Amino acid sequence: MKTAFTTLGALVSAMLFMSALPLGAHHAFSAEFDRETPVKITGTVSKIEWTNPHIWIYVDTKDADGKTVTWALQGGPPSYLTRAGWNKNDLKLGTTITAQGFKAKDGSNNAAAGAITLPDGRRMFTLQIEGVTPPPPAADGNEKK
C-alpha cells in the first residue's frame, strides 16, 4: 500500500512539473528586452531560423575595430509574420538589412526586432510588442505590416 502511494505521489509530482514547463519557456518582452535601449543595426543576413515560437535573424555587422559581430534578432512567430504578409523567402542570406528594435537586458548582442528595412526600401514589421509602437512607416509608404 505504501508503495502505491509513493508511486502515485511521484506520478502526480512529475505531471505537475511537466505541465509547468511550457509556461516557463515563453517570457514576457520586458523580462528579456529593454524598452529604454533602442537599437538600429545594419548588416548582412547570415542565418535565418523560421521556427516557433519566434523567428531569429542573424546579422553580421562590423564593430569599431572592423571585427565581425553577429547580432541575433528575435521576430514574431511564423504564423504572425505570414498573416502580416511575410514568407520565409522574403529575406535571403547575404541581404543587407537595417533592423530597428530593442536591446536585450543581459547585454548580449540580441535584440527584439520591431521592423526590418530591405535594400529596396520596403519595411517589414517583424514583432508586435504590446505597449510599444512600431517604428513610423517609411515616407514612401513601402512597408509591410
C-alpha angles and dihedrals in degrees: 000000000000090000091053092054091046092050092046091049092050091048093050091046091051092049092050092048093049094046089057095052098082090050092057094045097070117058130194117257091248092055092061109021134048116231088196093060110064117182135197114200127186119188149106122297107243101169139008126199109192096188141121139298090024135352117240124209117193116208126190115216134168123246125215090278093051093253117143113251120188119214121199110214119197118213133179127284116291091247092056092048092048091052088048090057101264127125128187091254095059091085120050132194110262094030116135110229139170116222127194120198146105128300123241116260092229092067094245124134091263125117141173103241113217096178139004125207115210124212091260090057097255114140120213121194109223107177133033107212117191111239093008119104114222115243112278116273121264114273091247093050094239099141134118115226 
